[in-house]
């Protein structure tokens, strides 16, 4: 388990269906100094099933009704303005559905890590009474927009320009220490002031 994992208050954020680290391709500038990024900013490159949207971005139409339904549900399953799917059952069903089409994704479970005074951030996530899944290992802490499209670790701005921060990353390209994540968030917001950036503990779970 990641050290200092008990420092923050950990709250259910939800599940993410992500590209596997080995399948996630990033530009050289984004990956500079980061070997193997296991964080949140690797959502699958799925375009909405709507024919007009797909035509506008040059994506081929989806002819299979099941894949069309899966794609629509993946977009609908996310809570509010986040990328998180609240329940394990739905996330696993979507994962298995995509895999039936040869799309090999990874499912991770995430906690929202809050310090005192940050409890207002809980409203951005759907609470659930279901038990947390069995955690195989914890990759570490990431700092990201809740949409999981902009990680302070992966995106240029602070980490890519700093030997200090690159040296703090673990073997999964994330931070072991929650206090480091809090410091990184503050430094990143100073140069990229577009809140909210939340702090997450990212866990590998059984894929069934």
N, C-alpha and C positions, 0 to 999 in steps of 0.2 A: 504494500500500500504506500501511497505517497506520504512523505513526512509532512508534518504540520497540517494534516487533513482535518484535525479536530479543532484547529484554531478558529475558523469561521463558523457561523451558523449555516448548516447545509439544509436546503429546502429542495423539494422536488421541482425540477424544471421540465423534464420529460425526455422523450426519446428522439433520436435523429437517425434518419436513413442517409448514409453518406457514401461517397465513393471510397473504396478501399485505398489506404495510403499509397500502395504500389500503383494504383490506377490513376491517382490524382496528379495531373501534370500542371506545373506552375512555371511561369517565366523565370529566367535566370535571376532577374532583379529581385523577385519576390522570394525566391528560395535561397538567396545568398546567405551562406552561413547556417542554414537550417536543413539538416539531413534527416529526412523522414518526418513529415509533419502529420501528426495524428489528431489534430485539433478539429474545431467545428467548421472551419471555413473550407469545406470540401463537399458541399451539397452536390447531389448528382445533377448532371446537365440535362434536365428534363424540361421540355417545352410544353406548355399547356396544350391540351388536346383540341381546343377550339380551332377549326380550320382557318379562320381569318388570321389568328395570331401566328399559327405555324407558317402560313403563306407569307406573312409580313416579315418573318425572320429567316425565311428560306428553308424551313424544316419540312420534310415530307409529311403528308397526311398520315394519320393513324387509321388503318383499315380494320384492325382487330378490335371488336367491341370490348373484349375483356381488358385489353391494354388501355383502351380509351377510358374505361371506367376506373381502372387503377390510377391512371394519371390524374384524372379529375379528383379522385378521393385523396390522393397524396397532397394535392394543393388544399383541399377542403379540411383535411385532418389537422392541420397546424393551427395552434391556438393563437388568436389575436394577431398582433404584428410580430410574431415569432416564427421560427422554423420548427418548433418543438411539437411533437405528437404526444398528447397527455398520457395515453394508456398503452401498456405493454401489448395487450391483445391486438389492438388495431395496428400498432407499429409492426408487430410480427406478421400479421396477416398481409400487410402491404409488402413487407420484405419478401415473404414467400411468393407472393404474386409476381413481383418483379423478377425474382429468380426463375420462375417458370418460363420467362421469356429470355433467359440467358443473361439477365442483368445482375451481375454479382456485386451487391452493395454490402456495406457493413452497418449494423445497428449498434448504436452506443446509447448509454444512459447518462444523463447529466443532472448534477445538482447545481442549483444556484447558490453561490457562496456569498453570504452577506455579513457585513460587520454591523455593529450597533449603529442605529441611525439610518440604515438602508432598507428598513422593513417595507417602505412604500413600493419598492421594486417587486414585491411579491404579487402585487395586483396584475402585473403583466403576464403572469403564468397561471395556468389552471391548476387548482389544487385537486388532489385525488386521494381517495382513501385506500387505494390498492397498495399492497406491499411492494417495496422496492425489489428489483430483480436480483438474482445472484450475481455478484460482481466478481469477475475473474481476475482483473487487475485494474488499477487506476493509472491512466496515461499521464495525468497531471492536470494543472490548471491552465485554462485559456482565458483570454479577455477578448470579448467580441460584442458586436451588435447582436441583439436577440434574433435578428433575421439570419444570423450565421453566414453573412456574406462579406464580413470585414473583420478579420482578427487583428488585434494590435500586435500579435506575434508575427503573423505571416505577411501582412501588408507592409509595404515600405513606410519608413517614417522614423522609427526608433530602433527596433531590434536589428534590422538589416544594416544600420549604420554604426552599431555599437558593439565592439568586442566584449564589453562587460555583459551586455544582455545575451549575446550569442553564447558566452561561456556559462550562463545561468541555465540554459536549456538542457533538458534531460535527453535521453535517447529517443524519446518520442516527439521531440521538438516542442515540448511544453515546459512549464515551470513546476518544480516540485514543491516550492514554498509559496503558501498563500500570501505571505507578506510581500514577496517579490511581485506577485500578480497585482496586488493593490498599488505598489509603487509604479509598476509599468503602466497601469491604467492612468494614473495621475500624469505621468510623463507624456503618454500618448495624447491625452486630452489637451495638454498644453500646446501641442503642435497640430492637433487635429480635433478641434473643439466641437465635435458633433456627437453629443451624448444621445442615448445612453450606451455606455459600454458596461456590460455586466461581467462578472467573474464566475467561471464555471469549473467544477470538478468533472472531468471527462472519464467515464468508466467503460472498459470493455466488459461485455456481458455474454452469457451463453446465447449462441445463435440458433439453438435447437435444430 
